[in-house]
Amino acid sequence: MFMLVCGAVFFPGLFLISRKLLQSSFKSWNDADVVVVSQRLMSSTYAILATIVGIIVASSSNDVMSERHRLTNGFVWFGAPYKAFDIYAMYLSNYHSQKVKGHEAYREHSILTVKLFLLHYPLLVVHHIALLTVFTPITLFLRTGLGGDFFIGCFFMAEFSTPFVSLGKVLIQLGLEDSWLHTVNSVVALLSFFTCRILVFPYMYWVYSQQYHIPFHKVPFHLQLHCNLANLSLLAPQVYWFVLLCRKAYRLHLRPTARSKSQPAHNNGYKSD
């Protein structure tokens, strides 16, 4: 419970401190700039911590099915408040971005603005809620007699791509989508997302096949059905978001160079995690 309290203090505190510092440092920024960048800093911080923990846990596992690591449950407790607060932070990002654009519905917070946010980003919200209400209790309470921390460590490492995706969103927010930094970051974001969020699933099956001397293609038949279904439910949104990232990269970097330079700087698209 100590780690839960630490997470409940750390992530909202980081978000609030970031807002204060950005407001005082960049006087020309509006509320949308400040809130979007603050939310991205918070999510990137969580992603970096998750990646470090994931590397430690996965690399120290000699038995992928039975071994446990003391960092695993502690970090799950620590990250639970982040998953809840990040939904609120994403709502604020959407609210202020739409308000800056002059949308009538966003004059003040209301049930309507919450509804519009949920309708605009249903998959992302469901993904966060599922991690909080399904992944978290399974990891903490339903693994009696089982380990499997190697796989949880791999899921933690999937967050490796988040800082690059977040940086891309911030650069677009600041109107730097034509910069060389954004171009390089887009390539890194796509490669890291594909590797850490999609290829990680066949990699876990491959490691299982190597440890138990099973042909790779037969691994799904050696696992319980709910394990395969859980992996599929996690993989599906990652593939969807990867397609969206590829489409956005195509529009930004492969569209005609003669496009208008008057495109608004505020583009509050989201990804995951």
C-alpha positions, 0 to 999 in steps of 0.5 A: 500500500505504501507504493500505492500512496507514493504513486497517488502523490507522485503522478498528480504532483508531477502533472501539477508542478509541470503545469506551474513551471511551464506557465511561468517559463513560457508566457506565450503558451496558452492553457492547451500548450501547457496541459498537453505538454504536462500530460505528455511529460507525466506519461513519458516519466511513467513509461521510462520507469516502467521500461527500466523495471521491465528490463530488470524483471524480464532479464532476471527471470530464469524460468518464465512461468514460475519465477517472481521478482520483488519489483513487479507487484511494487511497481504495479501498485505504484503505477495504478494511480497513474492509469487512473489520473492519466484519464483525467489528464487526457480529458483536460488536454482534450478540453483545453485544446478544443476550447482554444479552437473556439468550440462552443461546447467547451466554454466550461466543464460539463457532462457534455465535455466529458461525454465528447471526450469519451466519444472521441477516445473510447478505445484509449479510455477503455484500454486504461480502465482495462489495465486498471481493473483487469491487469492490475488485480490479476497481477496482484491477487490472482497469481497464487502459486504462479509467477510469470513475472517475465511476461509482466516485465515484457508488458512493462517494456512495451512502454518504451515507445511512449516517450517518442510518441509523446515527443511527436505530439508535443512537437506537433503541438508546438508547430514543429511538425516540419522539423528534422527532429520530428522526422527522426523522432517519427521513425524512432517512434514507429520502430520502437512501437512496432518492436515493443508493442507488437513483436513483443508478443511473438517474442514471449511465445518464442521464449516460452518455446525455447524453455520448454522445447516446444515448436514455436507454432505449437505454443498457443496449443500448450497455453490455456485459452484465456492466456491466448485470448488475453494476449490477443485482446492486448495486441489488437489495440496496439496494431490499430494504434500502429496503423494510425501512427503510420497513417499520420507519419505518411500524411506529415512526411510523405504528402506534397511539399507544397502543402499550406503552411497555415496549418494550426499548431494545435493537434491533440491526437492521442496514442496510448499508455 
